[in-house]
Amino acid sequence: MSHRSVPGGRRHLPRIYGPRNFKDEYSRGDTKAESVPVLAKIARCYDHSRLKCLEEEFISSGGFCFGLLSHLQHRRQQLGGGGGGEHAADMFQRSLDGLVAFLTCLFPYLPEVEALRYLDAAGADALVAARLIVNRRGMEQSFVVDSGATALLDNTMMNHATVKDDEILHLKQSWELAESRLDHHNTKPNWQNHGSDSQNLCSYPQPVLPHARAAKKRMLFATIRGFYLQAMARLPADELRARYHRSMLKAGHCYGPLDPVSNIIVNTIWYDQAAFSQSKPCTLQMISTKCLMRIVARSFYGLLSFLCTRYPDCSPDQAMMANADLRIVDPALGYMSNKITRTDNISMSFCCNLPLQVGIGCLCFRAEASRRSVTPSAGVHEAYAAAAAAAFHPAPLAQQELLASPDNLAKLGFVYLHALQHGDRLCSDDVTLISLLFRKRHFELRHQQQPEPKRLCNDAYIALCHRRFKFWLHHDLVCKNVEVALATFNLDKVHKYRLHFICGVNECVSGLEYGPVRSNSPWRIYKYNHSHINFLAICDDPQSANDPATLFFAECSNYSVHEESWCIPVVSPHRDTELVRCIYCESKGTRIVHPGEKSFHGRDTEFEKVMRGERLFPGLQRGSHSNIRLAERIDADWVDNLEEDCIYITACAADNDRRVNPLNYPPMYRERVLPCCEAASDRS
């Protein structure tokens, strides 16, 4: 590792972060104990004198304290109903259940214990608690209360309302009214301080708000995944399918001196020509979903390690405020980026030209730096070395030279000005330009990255072939489903769309259900009925010939040939915005982008079943899709090896074995399943 000291500073050890030393820190506790103070505040919301006089009428009305008004207004409007017969204590508990359901449905990554603590701080006011969560997660400027992500919740509350339509306030109106109540509770902490919970409180005692690290991590994961979707949308389809999917998953990290999408493109093309120019191509139309999630997590930890190594006084929680863009928080990188892209106004030029959420992150980080005297104490080379270690880069020294040497910075500036800055889809000439600029200096890297095929024992080789066969079966099934869904979408379109690339799949939707493998099969298994898919498609409209590919969402049946598959264009969410939730995709951690304006499996009745404590399907246990179960996935930020890596492994069997026979597989899969080795081909 290179050690270049910063003038006037002292050398610091690299700070490398990963899932093992940057844990989520979800709040733990007993939900019954946490419910006690909230139930007490719910009880105080009711006028005890009036409750005594109108006890029978009030209790029979189902006068719950949750809804889209304030808790007191809602209680007053519900005093005159009918039917019931519940005791007051039971009504208070049911009100609490409604408050918790409101928050856990609106916000992903919110366990019940944390929802109770927010309600305690908000005085049992659901909308004040929701505003506290938005502020705590840093979503004040980006949260859109009447978006597609909140439409389900608004409709659900309207369907369960017990007052007249002209007395109902929709979520947007109620959200605005809750702002004054937020100030009344005096619970707004110092949001910029990401230390211990006690530091986030006011000087006088009040409820402790939960740490928001886990939610911020996952929101940043979604943002970084969006960068990868944009990069894939801009790369040429033929090159992406044949080559760049491999180098992107291996070394296409989003950190560097350019914007995140440009960094991904440059890192991908550079590593492909440096390491894989002589390897056998593996052409596919679908990237591995788990491998894509892994490179997202690796990029995230690379970003954190870069900033925390370069700024030793910066905590990883503060580093997350960089919004995955190093230019906006590092003065040296900002200067270099302005210099190589020939921008004159250096101090705040990037903040002015970046999207709103990114610019706000820049201002917040710099304001935090000015208060805590956060200054760089390590050079850019050391910081990139730490980032490469955290991100599992296969050639850290070569990447360090690519991103930090003056010669390559000049080349990056040339590439940015001539191919990347306008955000158009790249053509083959653009890709060739980037490859040629960085080809000469990395001949040694290409030579080092061509090892001999691994010789595996027969059992390991057979297992590898079976994994590859499983991947290609799934690959072809998904491609077929997407083609059918896209053909249906094109029926009434003047300008048709054609498939560019498939970038995310969750085949575990609507299940587990006990049923036949096929409609005419005597065998019965637990199965999932649908798949949710993200894919990119290009429109044949001549006016949009240079536009990046459009992101689509598709819902397809896994078994039924009679059920229609459909797809719809979607927009990848921006930084710190609310997500359209799907209970099945959250349970698998796939981060599929869903539509806000159209219903799908996993959005409507499923959340209501979970809130009522029902099973989604007979094969599932109660509580298996609770928020804490959805959030605490061990593979949410997985950075190690995956089973899907098998499609990129070149290996051969150590000995001749009749079990290693290409005739064991269908003809159309033999070449793709066997890892291209002389030992295997000889037996065919």
C-alpha positions as CSV (number, residue, x, y, z in Angstrom):
1,M,0.0,0.0,0.0
2,S,1.3,3.4,-0.9
3,H,1.9,5.9,1.9
4,R,1.9,9.5,0.9
5,S,1.7,11.9,3.7
6,V,-0.4,15.0,3.7
7,P,1.7,18.2,4.2
8,G,1.4,19.3,7.8
9,G,-0.4,16.2,8.8
10,R,0.5,12.9,10.4
11,R,0.0,9.4,8.9
12,H,-3.1,7.5,9.9
13,L,-3.9,3.9,9.5
14,P,-6.5,3.0,6.9
15,R,-10.1,2.6,8.2
16,I,-11.7,-0.2,6.3
17,Y,-15.4,-0.9,6.9
18,G,-17.6,-3.8,6.1
19,P,-20.7,-5.6,7.4
20,R,-18.8,-7.0,10.4
21,N,-17.7,-3.7,11.9
22,F,-20.5,-1.4,10.7
23,K,-23.6,-3.1,12.0
24,D,-27.2,-2.0,11.6
25,E,-27.8,-1.2,15.3
26,Y,-31.5,-1.8,15.3
27,S,-33.2,-0.9,18.6
28,R,-33.9,-3.9,20.8
29,G,-36.4,-4.1,23.5
30,D,-39.6,-5.7,24.8
31,T,-42.6,-4.5,22.9
32,K,-44.9,-4.9,25.9
33,A,-42.6,-2.7,28.0
34,E,-42.3,-0.2,25.2
35,S,-46.0,-0.1,24.9
36,V,-46.7,1.0,28.4
37,P,-45.9,4.7,28.1
38,V,-47.6,5.0,24.7
39,L,-50.8,3.4,26.1
40,A,-50.7,5.9,29.0
41,K,-50.5,8.8,26.5
42,I,-53.3,7.3,24.5
43,A,-55.4,7.1,27.6
44,R,-54.6,10.8,28.3
45,C,-55.7,11.7,24.9
46,Y,-59.3,11.1,25.9
47,D,-61.2,13.5,28.0
48,H,-61.7,11.5,31.2
49,S,-64.6,13.6,32.4
50,R,-66.5,13.2,29.1
51,L,-65.5,9.5,29.0
52,K,-67.2,9.1,32.4
53,C,-70.4,10.8,31.3
54,L,-70.6,9.2,27.9
55,E,-68.9,5.9,28.7
56,E,-71.4,3.6,27.2
57,E,-71.9,5.7,24.0
58,F,-68.2,6.4,23.6
59,I,-66.9,2.8,24.0
60,S,-69.6,1.5,21.7
61,S,-68.5,3.9,19.0
62,G,-65.1,2.4,18.4
63,G,-63.5,5.8,19.1
64,F,-59.9,5.0,18.2
65,C,-57.3,7.7,18.5
66,F,-55.5,7.0,15.2
67,G,-56.4,8.4,11.8
68,L,-55.4,11.3,9.5
69,L,-56.4,14.0,12.0
70,S,-54.7,14.7,15.2
71,H,-55.3,12.1,17.9
72,L,-57.7,14.5,19.8
73,Q,-59.6,15.6,16.7
74,H,-60.0,12.0,15.6
75,R,-61.4,11.0,19.0
76,R,-63.9,13.8,19.0
77,Q,-65.2,13.0,15.5
78,Q,-65.7,9.3,16.4
79,L,-67.8,9.9,19.5
80,G,-71.2,9.3,17.8
81,G,-71.1,5.8,16.1
82,G,-72.8,2.6,16.9
83,G,-72.1,-1.1,17.5
84,G,-69.3,-2.6,19.6
85,G,-69.1,-3.5,23.3
86,E,-65.4,-3.4,24.0
87,H,-63.8,-2.3,27.2
88,A,-61.8,0.9,27.3
89,A,-58.5,-0.8,27.9
90,D,-59.0,-3.0,24.9
91,M,-59.9,0.0,22.8
92,F,-56.6,1.7,23.9
93,Q,-54.7,-1.4,22.8
94,R,-56.4,-1.6,19.5
95,S,-55.7,2.1,19.0
96,L,-52.0,1.4,19.7
97,D,-52.1,-1.5,17.2
98,G,-53.4,0.9,14.6
99,L,-50.8,3.5,15.3
100,V,-48.0,1.0,15.0
101,A,-49.5,-0.5,11.8
102,F,-49.7,3.0,10.3
103,L,-46.0,3.7,10.8
104,T,-44.7,0.2,9.9
105,C,-46.7,0.2,6.7
106,L,-45.5,3.7,5.7
107,F,-41.9,3.2,6.5
108,P,-39.7,0.2,5.5
109,Y,-36.9,-0.9,7.9
110,L,-38.9,0.2,10.9
111,P,-39.2,-2.5,13.6
112,E,-42.2,-2.3,16.1
113,V,-39.9,-1.4,19.0
114,E,-38.7,1.7,17.1
115,A,-42.2,2.6,16.0
116,L,-43.3,2.5,19.7
117,R,-40.4,4.8,20.7
118,Y,-41.3,7.3,18.0
119,L,-44.9,7.3,19.2
120,D,-43.7,7.8,22.7
121,A,-41.7,10.9,21.7
122,A,-44.7,12.2,19.6
123,G,-47.3,11.8,22.3
124,A,-49.1,9.0,20.5
125,D,-49.7,11.3,17.5
126,A,-49.1,9.1,14.4
127,L,-48.4,11.9,12.0
128,V,-46.0,13.7,14.3
129,A,-44.2,10.3,14.8
130,A,-44.1,10.0,11.0
131,R,-42.5,13.4,10.7
132,L,-40.0,12.5,13.4
133,I,-39.0,9.4,11.3
134,V,-38.7,11.5,8.1
135,N,-36.4,14.0,9.9
136,R,-34.4,11.4,11.7
137,R,-33.7,9.6,8.4
138,G,-32.7,12.9,6.6
139,M,-35.7,12.8,4.2
140,E,-37.1,16.3,5.0
141,Q,-36.4,17.7,1.5
142,S,-37.2,14.7,-0.5
143,F,-40.2,13.0,1.1
144,V,-43.3,13.4,-1.0
145,V,-46.3,12.6,1.0
146,D,-48.8,12.3,-1.9
147,S,-46.5,10.1,-4.1
148,G,-47.3,6.6,-5.3
149,A,-45.4,5.1,-2.4
150,T,-48.0,6.5,0.1
151,A,-51.1,6.1,-2.1
152,L,-51.8,2.6,-0.7
153,L,-51.7,3.9,2.9
154,D,-53.9,6.8,2.1
155,N,-56.5,4.6,0.4
156,T,-56.4,2.1,3.3
157,M,-57.0,4.8,5.8
158,M,-59.9,6.1,3.8
159,N,-61.5,2.7,3.4
160,H,-61.4,2.2,7.2
161,A,-62.6,5.7,8.1
162,T,-65.8,6.0,10.2
163,V,-66.6,9.6,9.4
164,K,-68.3,11.3,6.4
165,D,-66.3,11.9,3.2
166,D,-66.5,15.7,3.6
167,E,-64.9,15.4,7.1
168,I,-62.0,13.3,5.9
169,L,-58.5,14.8,5.5
170,H,-56.3,13.1,3.1
171,L,-52.7,12.3,4.1
172,K,-51.2,15.3,2.4
173,Q,-53.5,17.8,4.2
174,S,-53.0,16.0,7.5
175,W,-49.2,16.0,7.0
176,E,-49.1,19.7,6.6
177,L,-51.2,20.2,9.8
178,A,-48.9,18.0,11.8
179,E,-45.9,20.3,11.3
180,S,-47.2,22.7,14.0
181,R,-47.8,19.8,16.4
182,L,-44.2,18.6,15.8
183,D,-42.9,21.9,17.2
184,H,-45.4,21.6,20.1
185,H,-43.9,18.3,21.3
186,N,-40.3,19.7,21.3
187,T,-38.9,16.4,20.2
188,K,-36.8,17.5,17.2
189,P,-33.3,16.5,18.0
190,N,-30.0,17.7,16.5
191,W,-30.3,15.6,13.3
192,Q,-26.8,16.3,12.1
193,N,-25.2,14.6,15.1
194,H,-24.8,10.9,14.5
195,G,-23.2,9.9,17.7
196,S,-24.9,8.2,20.6
197,D,-28.6,8.6,21.1
198,S,-28.1,10.8,24.2
199,Q,-26.3,13.4,22.1
200,N,-29.4,13.7,19.9
201,L,-31.6,14.8,22.7
202,C,-32.5,18.3,23.9
203,S,-31.1,19.4,27.3
204,Y,-34.2,18.3,29.2
205,P,-35.3,14.7,29.6
206,Q,-37.4,13.2,26.8
207,P,-37.9,9.9,25.0
208,V,-34.8,8.6,23.2
209,L,-35.2,8.4,19.5
210,P,-33.9,5.2,17.8
211,H,-30.7,5.3,15.7
212,A,-31.4,5.6,12.0
213,R,-28.3,4.0,10.7
214,A,-29.9,0.8,9.3
215,A,-32.6,2.7,7.4
216,K,-30.0,5.2,6.0
217,K,-27.8,2.3,4.9
218,R,-30.6,0.7,2.9
219,M,-31.8,3.9,1.4
220,L,-28.2,4.5,0.2
221,F,-28.1,1.0,-1.1
222,A,-31.2,1.8,-3.2
223,T,-29.6,5.0,-4.4
224,I,-26.3,3.2,-5.5
225,R,-28.3,0.4,-7.2
226,G,-30.1,3.2,-9.1
227,F,-26.6,4.4,-10.3
228,Y,-25.9,0.9,-11.6
229,L,-29.3,0.8,-13.4
230,Q,-28.4,4.1,-15.1
231,A,-25.0,2.8,-16.1
232,M,-26.5,-0.3,-17.6
233,A,-29.0,1.9,-19.4
234,R,-26.2,3.9,-21.1
235,L,-23.9,1.0,-22.1
236,P,-24.4,-0.5,-25.6
237,A,-26.6,-3.6,-25.5
238,D,-24.2,-5.9,-27.4
239,E,-21.2,-5.1,-25.3
240,L,-23.1,-5.2,-22.1
241,R,-24.5,-8.6,-22.8
242,A,-21.2,-10.1,-24.0
243,R,-18.6,-8.5,-21.7
244,Y,-19.4,-5.7,-19.4
245,H,-21.8,-7.5,-17.1
246,R,-18.8,-9.5,-15.9
247,S,-16.4,-6.6,-15.3
248,M,-19.2,-4.5,-13.8
249,L,-19.9,-7.1,-11.1
250,K,-16.2,-7.6,-10.5
251,A,-14.7,-4.1,-10.5
252,G,-17.3,-1.6,-11.6
253,H,-17.4,0.4,-8.4
254,C,-19.2,3.8,-8.2
255,Y,-16.5,5.7,-6.4
256,G,-13.9,7.9,-8.2
257,P,-13.3,11.5,-9.3
258,L,-16.3,11.7,-11.6
259,D,-20.1,11.3,-10.9
260,P,-21.1,7.8,-9.7
261,V,-22.6,6.7,-13.0
262,S,-19.6,7.8,-15.0
263,N,-17.3,6.1,-12.4
264,I,-19.2,2.8,-12.9
265,I,-18.9,3.1,-16.7
266,V,-15.2,3.9,-16.7
267,N,-14.3,1.3,-14.1
268,T,-16.3,-1.3,-16.0
269,I,-14.8,-0.7,-19.4
270,W,-11.2,-0.2,-18.0
271,Y,-11.3,-3.5,-16.1
272,D,-12.8,-5.4,-19.0
273,Q,-10.1,-4.5,-21.5
274,A,-7.4,-4.8,-18.8
275,A,-8.4,-8.2,-17.4
276,F,-10.8,-10.1,-19.7
277,S,-9.8,-9.1,-23.2
278,Q,-8.6,-12.7,-23.9
279,S,-11.1,-14.7,-21.9
280,K,-14.0,-16.6,-23.4
281,P,-17.1,-14.3,-23.5
282,C,-20.2,-15.3,-21.5
283,T,-23.1,-13.8,-23.4
284,L,-26.3,-13.3,-21.4
285,Q,-29.3,-11.0,-21.2
286,M,-29.8,-11.0,-17.4
287,I,-27.4,-9.9,-14.7
288,S,-27.4,-11.9,-11.5
289,T,-29.6,-10.1,-9.0
290,K,-27.5,-11.2,-6.0
291,C,-24.2,-10.3,-7.6
292,L,-25.6,-6.8,-8.5
293,M,-26.6,-6.4,-4.8
294,R,-23.1,-7.5,-3.8
295,I,-21.3,-4.9,-5.9
296,V,-23.7,-2.3,-4.5
297,A,-22.7,-3.2,-1.0
298,R,-19.0,-3.3,-1.9
299,S,-19.2,0.2,-3.5
300,F,-21.0,1.4,-0.3
301,Y,-18.2,0.2,2.0
302,G,-15.6,1.4,-0.4
303,L,-17.1,4.9,-0.2
304,L,-17.2,4.8,3.6
305,S,-13.6,3.5,3.8
306,F,-12.4,6.2,1.5
307,L,-13.9,9.1,3.5
308,C,-13.1,7.7,6.9
309,T,-9.5,7.0,5.9
310,R,-9.0,10.4,4.4
311,Y,-10.8,12.1,7.3
312,P,-10.0,10.2,10.5
313,D,-12.3,12.4,12.5
314,C,-15.2,11.5,10.3
315,S,-17.5,8.7,11.5
316,P,-19.0,6.3,9.0
317,D,-22.5,7.7,9.9
318,Q,-21.3,11.1,8.8
319,A,-19.7,9.6,5.7
320,M,-23.1,8.3,4.6
321,M,-24.1,12.0,4.1
322,A,-21.9,12.1,1.0
323,N,-24.8,10.5,-1.0
324,A,-22.4,8.2,-2.8
325,D,-20.7,11.1,-4.6
326,L,-17.1,11.8,-3.4
327,R,-16.9,15.1,-5.4
328,I,-19.3,16.9,-3.1
329,V,-17.5,16.2,0.2
330,D,-13.8,16.1,-0.6
331,P,-12.2,19.4,-1.6
332,A,-9.3,17.8,-3.4
333,L,-11.6,15.6,-5.5
334,G,-13.9,18.5,-6.1
335,Y,-10.9,20.6,-7.3
336,M,-9.6,17.8,-9.5
337,S,-13.1,17.2,-11.0
338,N,-13.5,20.8,-11.8
339,K,-10.0,21.0,-13.2
340,I,-10.3,17.9,-15.5
341,T,-13.8,18.9,-16.7
342,R,-12.6,22.5,-17.2
343,T,-14.9,24.2,-14.8
344,D,-13.9,27.6,-13.5
345,N,-16.1,28.1,-10.5
346,I,-14.5,25.6,-8.1
347,S,-15.8,26.2,-4.6
348,M,-19.5,25.2,-5.1
349,S,-19.9,24.5,-8.8
350,F,-20.8,20.8,-8.3
351,C,-23.3,21.6,-5.5
352,C,-25.1,24.0,-7.8
353,N,-25.3,21.6,-10.7
354,L,-26.1,18.4,-8.8
355,P,-29.6,17.2,-8.1
356,L,-31.4,18.7,-5.0
357,Q,-30.9,15.8,-2.7
358,V,-27.1,15.5,-3.5
359,G,-26.6,19.2,-3.1
360,I,-28.3,19.2,0.3
361,G,-26.0,16.3,1.3
362,C,-23.0,18.3,0.2
363,L,-24.1,21.3,2.3
364,C,-24.9,19.1,5.3
365,F,-21.5,17.4,5.2
366,R,-19.6,20.6,4.8
367,A,-21.5,22.2,7.6
368,E,-20.8,19.2,9.8
369,A,-17.1,19.5,8.8
370,S,-16.9,23.1,9.7
371,R,-18.3,22.4,13.2
372,R,-16.0,19.4,13.9
373,S,-12.9,20.6,12.1
374,V,-12.9,17.6,9.7
375,T,-9.8,18.1,7.6
376,P,-8.1,15.5,5.3
377,S,-5.3,13.7,7.1
378,A,-4.5,11.1,4.4
379,G,-3.7,11.4,0.7
380,V,-6.0,10.4,-2.1
381,H,-3.8,7.3,-2.9
382,E,-4.2,6.0,0.7
383,A,-7.9,6.6,0.6
384,Y,-8.4,4.8,-2.7
385,A,-6.3,1.9,-1.3
386,A,-8.7,1.6,1.7
387,A,-11.7,1.8,-0.6
388,A,-10.3,-1.0,-2.9
389,A,-9.7,-3.2,0.2
390,A,-13.2,-2.7,1.5
391,A,-14.7,-3.2,-2.0
392,F,-12.8,-6.4,-2.7
393,H,-11.3,-4.9,-5.9
394,P,-9.3,-7.6,-7.7
395,A,-6.5,-5.1,-8.8
396,P,-6.3,-2.4,-6.1
397,L,-2.9,-0.9,-7.1
398,A,-4.0,-0.6,-10.8
399,Q,-7.3,1.0,-9.8
400,Q,-5.4,3.4,-7.5
401,E,-3.3,4.5,-10.4
402,L,-6.3,4.8,-12.7
403,L,-8.3,7.1,-10.3
404,A,-5.5,9.2,-8.8
405,S,-2.5,9.6,-11.1
406,P,-2.3,13.0,-12.9
407,D,-1.9,11.4,-16.3
408,N,-5.1,9.3,-15.9
409,L,-7.0,12.2,-14.4
410,A,-6.4,14.1,-17.6
411,K,-7.7,11.1,-19.6
412,L,-10.7,10.9,-17.4
413,G,-11.5,14.5,-18.1
414,F,-11.2,14.0,-21.8
415,V,-13.5,11.0,-21.6
416,Y,-16.0,12.9,-19.5
417,L,-16.2,15.9,-21.9
418,H,-16.4,13.8,-25.1
419,A,-18.6,10.9,-24.0
420,L,-20.1,11.0,-20.6
421,Q,-21.2,14.5,-19.5
422,H,-24.5,14.6,-21.5
423,G,-25.9,11.4,-20.1
424,D,-26.7,9.9,-23.5
425,R,-26.5,6.2,-24.3
426,L,-23.0,5.3,-25.4
427,C,-22.2,4.0,-28.9
428,S,-19.5,1.5,-29.7
429,D,-17.2,4.3,-30.7
430,D,-17.4,5.8,-27.3
431,V,-16.6,2.5,-25.6
432,T,-13.7,2.0,-28.0
433,L,-12.4,5.4,-27.1
434,I,-12.4,4.7,-23.4
435,S,-10.8,1.3,-23.9
436,L,-8.0,2.7,-26.0
437,L,-7.1,5.5,-23.7
438,F,-6.4,3.1,-20.8
439,R,-5.1,0.1,-22.7
440,K,-1.4,0.9,-23.0
441,R,-0.6,1.3,-19.3
442,H,-2.2,-1.9,-18.1
443,F,-0.8,-4.6,-20.3
444,E,0.8,-6.2,-17.2
445,L,-2.6,-6.4,-15.5
446,R,-4.1,-8.2,-18.5
447,H,-1.3,-10.7,-18.4
448,Q,-1.7,-11.3,-14.7
449,Q,-5.4,-11.9,-14.9
450,Q,-5.2,-15.0,-17.2
451,P,-4.6,-17.9,-14.9
452,E,-4.9,-21.5,-15.9
453,P,-8.3,-23.1,-15.4
454,K,-8.8,-24.5,-12.0
455,R,-8.7,-28.3,-11.7
456,L,-11.5,-29.4,-9.5
457,C,-12.2,-32.8,-8.0
458,N,-15.0,-34.6,-9.8
459,D,-17.6,-33.9,-7.1
460,A,-16.8,-30.2,-7.1
461,Y,-16.9,-30.0,-10.9
462,I,-20.2,-31.8,-11.1
463,A,-21.7,-29.4,-8.5
464,L,-20.3,-26.4,-10.4
465,C,-22.0,-27.7,-13.6
466,H,-25.3,-28.2,-11.9
467,R,-25.2,-24.7,-10.5
468,R,-24.5,-23.3,-14.0
469,F,-27.4,-25.4,-15.4
470,K,-29.7,-24.0,-12.7
471,F,-28.7,-20.4,-13.6
472,W,-29.2,-20.8,-17.3
473,L,-32.6,-22.5,-16.9
474,H,-33.7,-19.5,-14.8
475,H,-32.1,-17.1,-17.2
476,D,-34.0,-18.5,-20.2
477,L,-37.3,-18.6,-18.3
478,V,-37.0,-15.0,-17.2
479,C,-36.1,-13.8,-20.7
480,K,-39.1,-15.6,-22.1
481,N,-41.4,-14.0,-19.6
482,V,-40.0,-10.5,-20.2
483,E,-40.4,-10.9,-24.0
484,V,-44.0,-11.9,-23.5
485,A,-44.7,-9.0,-21.1
486,L,-43.0,-6.5,-23.4
487,A,-44.9,-7.7,-26.4
488,T,-48.1,-7.2,-24.5
489,F,-47.0,-3.6,-23.6
490,N,-46.2,-2.9,-27.3
491,L,-49.6,-3.9,-28.6
492,D,-51.1,-0.4,-28.5
493,K,-47.8,1.6,-28.9
494,V,-46.8,3.5,-32.0
495,H,-43.1,3.3,-31.1
496,K,-42.2,-0.2,-29.9
497,Y,-39.7,-1.1,-27.2
498,R,-37.1,-3.8,-27.5
499,L,-35.3,-5.5,-24.6
500,H,-31.9,-4.0,-23.6
501,F,-31.0,-5.9,-20.5
502,I,-32.6,-7.6,-17.4
503,C,-31.3,-6.1,-14.2
504,G,-33.3,-7.6,-11.3
505,V,-35.5,-10.6,-10.6
506,N,-37.4,-11.9,-7.6
507,E,-39.1,-15.2,-8.5
508,C,-40.4,-15.7,-5.0
509,V,-43.7,-13.7,-5.1
510,S,-47.1,-15.0,-4.0
511,G,-46.1,-18.0,-1.9
512,L,-45.2,-20.3,-0.4
513,E,-48.2,-22.3,-1.7
514,Y,-48.7,-26.0,-1.8
515,G,-49.6,-27.1,-5.3
516,P,-48.6,-29.0,-8.4
517,V,-45.3,-28.3,-10.2
518,R,-47.2,-27.9,-13.5
519,S,-50.9,-27.8,-14.2
520,N,-50.9,-31.4,-15.4
521,S,-48.2,-32.7,-13.0
522,P,-49.0,-35.3,-10.3
523,W,-46.1,-34.0,-8.2
524,R,-46.9,-31.3,-5.6
525,I,-44.5,-28.9,-3.9
526,Y,-44.4,-25.6,-2.1
527,K,-44.1,-23.0,-4.8
528,Y,-44.2,-19.3,-5.6
529,N,-46.7,-18.2,-8.2
530,H,-45.2,-15.0,-9.6
531,S,-42.0,-13.1,-10.4
532,H,-41.2,-9.4,-10.1
533,I,-38.7,-8.2,-12.7
534,N,-36.8,-5.0,-13.5
535,F,-35.5,-4.7,-17.1
536,L,-34.3,-2.0,-19.4
537,A,-35.8,-1.5,-22.9
538,I,-35.0,0.9,-25.8
539,C,-37.7,2.7,-27.7
540,D,-37.5,2.8,-31.5
541,D,-38.6,6.4,-31.7
542,P,-36.0,8.2,-33.9
543,Q,-36.2,11.3,-31.6
544,S,-35.0,9.3,-28.6
545,A,-32.3,7.3,-30.5
546,N,-29.6,8.5,-28.1
547,D,-31.6,8.3,-24.9
548,P,-30.7,5.8,-22.2
549,A,-32.8,2.7,-22.0
550,T,-36.1,3.0,-20.0
551,L,-36.5,1.1,-16.8
552,F,-39.5,-1.3,-16.6
553,F,-41.2,-3.3,-13.9
554,A,-42.9,-6.6,-14.9
555,E,-45.0,-9.1,-13.0
556,C,-45.1,-12.6,-14.6
557,S,-46.6,-15.9,-13.7
558,N,-44.1,-18.7,-12.8
559,Y,-46.5,-21.5,-13.7
560,S,-49.8,-20.5,-15.3
561,V,-49.8,-20.0,-19.1
562,H,-53.3,-18.4,-18.8
563,E,-52.4,-15.6,-16.5
564,E,-51.4,-12.5,-18.3
565,S,-47.9,-11.0,-17.8
566,W,-47.6,-7.3,-17.8
567,C,-45.0,-4.5,-17.5
568,I,-44.9,-0.8,-17.0
569,P,-42.2,1.9,-17.1
570,V,-41.0,3.0,-13.7
571,V,-38.6,5.7,-12.4
572,S,-35.7,4.6,-10.1
573,P,-36.1,6.4,-6.8
574,H,-33.8,9.3,-5.9
575,R,-31.7,9.6,-2.8
576,D,-33.8,9.7,0.4
577,T,-37.1,9.3,-1.3
578,E,-39.8,7.0,-0.1
579,L,-40.0,3.5,-1.7
580,V,-43.0,1.8,-3.2
581,R,-43.2,-1.2,-1.0
582,C,-43.6,-4.9,-1.9
583,I,-43.6,-7.4,1.0
584,Y,-42.2,-10.2,-1.1
585,C,-39.3,-8.3,-2.6
586,E,-38.4,-6.8,0.8
587,S,-38.4,-10.3,2.2
588,K,-35.8,-11.4,-0.4
589,G,-33.8,-8.1,-0.2
590,T,-33.9,-7.7,-4.0
591,R,-34.6,-4.0,-4.1
592,I,-36.8,-4.3,-7.2
593,V,-38.2,-0.9,-8.3
594,H,-42.0,-1.1,-8.3
595,P,-44.7,1.2,-9.8
596,G,-46.6,3.6,-7.6
597,E,-49.7,3.9,-9.9
598,K,-50.5,0.2,-10.5
599,S,-51.3,-2.6,-8.1
600,F,-49.3,-5.8,-7.9
601,H,-48.9,-8.9,-5.7
602,G,-47.2,-7.9,-2.5
603,R,-48.6,-4.4,-2.1
604,D,-52.4,-4.4,-1.3
605,T,-54.0,-7.2,0.6
606,E,-50.7,-8.7,1.7
607,F,-49.8,-5.7,4.0
608,E,-53.3,-5.7,5.5
609,K,-52.9,-9.4,6.2
610,V,-49.6,-8.9,7.9
611,M,-51.1,-6.0,10.0
612,R,-53.9,-8.3,11.1
613,G,-51.4,-11.1,12.0
614,E,-52.7,-13.4,9.3
615,R,-50.7,-15.8,7.2
616,L,-50.1,-14.7,3.6
617,F,-50.1,-18.4,2.4
618,P,-50.5,-21.7,4.2
619,G,-46.8,-22.4,3.8
620,L,-45.7,-19.4,5.8
621,Q,-45.6,-18.8,9.5
622,R,-47.3,-15.8,11.1
623,G,-45.0,-12.9,11.6
624,S,-42.6,-14.1,8.9
625,H,-43.0,-10.9,7.0
626,S,-43.0,-8.4,9.9
627,N,-40.9,-5.3,9.5
628,I,-38.1,-6.6,11.8
629,R,-38.0,-9.9,9.8
630,L,-37.8,-7.9,6.6
631,A,-35.1,-5.6,7.8
632,E,-32.8,-8.0,9.6
633,R,-31.7,-10.0,6.6
634,I,-28.1,-11.2,6.9
635,D,-27.6,-10.8,3.1
636,A,-28.8,-7.2,3.0
637,D,-25.1,-6.0,2.7
638,W,-23.5,-9.3,1.6
639,V,-19.9,-8.8,0.2
640,D,-18.5,-12.3,0.0
641,N,-18.8,-15.2,-2.5
642,L,-22.1,-16.2,-4.0
643,E,-23.4,-19.3,-5.8
644,E,-24.1,-17.2,-8.9
645,D,-20.3,-16.7,-9.3
646,C,-20.3,-20.1,-10.9
647,I,-21.1,-18.7,-14.4
648,Y,-17.8,-16.8,-14.4
649,I,-15.6,-19.7,-13.2
650,T,-13.3,-21.4,-15.7
651,A,-12.5,-24.9,-14.4
652,C,-12.0,-28.5,-15.5
653,A,-12.3,-31.9,-13.8
654,A,-9.1,-33.4,-12.4
655,D,-9.9,-37.0,-13.6
656,N,-12.0,-38.6,-16.3
657,D,-15.3,-39.6,-14.8
658,R,-18.4,-40.9,-16.7
659,R,-20.5,-38.7,-14.4
660,V,-18.9,-35.6,-16.0
661,N,-20.7,-36.0,-19.3
662,P,-22.2,-33.2,-21.5
663,L,-24.9,-35.7,-22.6
664,N,-26.3,-35.3,-19.1
665,Y,-27.7,-31.9,-20.1
666,P,-30.0,-30.8,-22.9
667,P,-28.2,-29.9,-26.1
668,M,-29.0,-26.2,-25.9
669,Y,-27.3,-26.0,-22.5
670,R,-24.2,-28.2,-23.0
671,E,-21.8,-25.5,-24.1
672,R,-23.0,-23.0,-21.5
673,V,-23.1,-25.5,-18.6
674,L,-19.7,-27.1,-19.0
675,P,-17.0,-24.5,-18.0
676,C,-15.2,-24.6,-21.4
677,C,-12.3,-26.9,-20.7
678,E,-10.4,-29.4,-22.9
679,A,-11.0,-32.2,-20.3
680,A,-14.8,-31.8,-20.6
681,S,-14.8,-31.4,-24.4
682,D,-12.8,-34.6,-24.9
683,R,-15.5,-36.6,-23.3
684,S,-18.2,-35.3,-25.6
